[in-house]
Amino acid sequence: MPKVIIYTKDYCGYCFRAKDLLDNKQVNYTELDVTNDPEKEQEMRERSGRTTVPQIFIDAQHIGGCDDLFTLDKSGELDKLLVS
């Protein structure tokens, strides 16, 4: 199974939705909470080029945010990425 990383903030509803989708698919992921960690948040911004959370990576591939994750799921592409 590929390595999944999700950058989150503890008050973010989109983060909860993204994690819920991954949990329902029984995907193991590493959550990096950037709520009170400016260094991790800067790392997220540099890796993703974005300032919002969540930011999701599957292996080295930047997936994007919550809406991007759900779009991949609806198209069937998410499952393909998760089995590689």
C-alpha positions in Angstrom: 0.0 0.0 0.0 1.3 3.5 -0.8 2.3 6.0 1.8 -0.5 8.5 2.4 0.2 11.8 4.2 -2.4 14.3 5.1 -1.7 17.8 6.5 -4.5 19.0 8.8 -5.6 21.5 11.3 -7.6 20.4 14.4 -10.6 22.7 13.6 -10.9 22.0 9.9 -14.2 20.4 8.7 -12.7 19.5 5.3 -9.9 17.7 7.1 -12.4 15.6 9.0 -14.2 14.8 5.7 -11.0 13.7 4.0 -9.9 11.6 6.9 -13.4 10.0 7.1 -13.2 9.0 3.4 -9.7 7.5 3.9 -10.9 5.7 7.1 -13.9 4.3 5.3 -11.5 2.9 2.7 -9.4 1.5 5.5 -6.4 3.5 4.3 -3.5 3.9 6.7 -2.2 7.4 6.7 0.1 9.7 8.5 -1.6 12.8 9.8 0.6 15.9 10.3 -1.4 18.4 12.3 -0.1 21.9 11.5 -2.5 23.8 13.9 0.3 25.0 16.2 3.3 24.0 14.2 4.4 26.8 11.8 7.4 24.8 10.6 5.2 21.9 9.5 2.8 24.3 8.0 5.6 25.9 6.0 6.7 22.5 4.9 3.2 21.8 3.7 3.1 25.1 1.7 6.4 24.4 0.1 5.5 20.8 -0.9 2.0 21.6 -2.1 2.2 25.2 -3.3 -1.0 25.8 -1.4 -1.9 27.5 1.9 -5.1 25.6 2.9 -5.7 22.3 4.6 -6.0 19.5 4.1 -3.2 18.8 1.7 -2.9 15.1 0.8 -0.1 13.2 -0.7 0.0 9.6 -2.0 3.6 8.5 -2.1 5.3 11.6 -3.6 2.2 12.7 -5.6 0.3 15.7 -4.4 -3.4 14.9 -4.6 -4.6 18.3 -3.4 -7.3 19.0 -0.9 -10.6 17.5 0.2 -12.5 18.3 -2.9 -9.7 16.9 -5.0 -9.7 13.7 -3.0 -13.5 13.3 -3.4 -13.2 14.0 -7.1 -10.6 11.2 -7.5 -12.8 8.9 -5.5 -15.9 9.5 -7.7 -13.9 8.9 -10.8 -12.4 5.6 -9.5 -8.9 7.0 -9.8 -8.3 7.1 -6.0 -8.7 3.3 -5.6 -6.1 2.8 -8.4 -3.6 5.1 -6.6 -4.2 3.3 -3.3 -3.4 -0.1 -4.6 -0.1 0.7 -6.4 
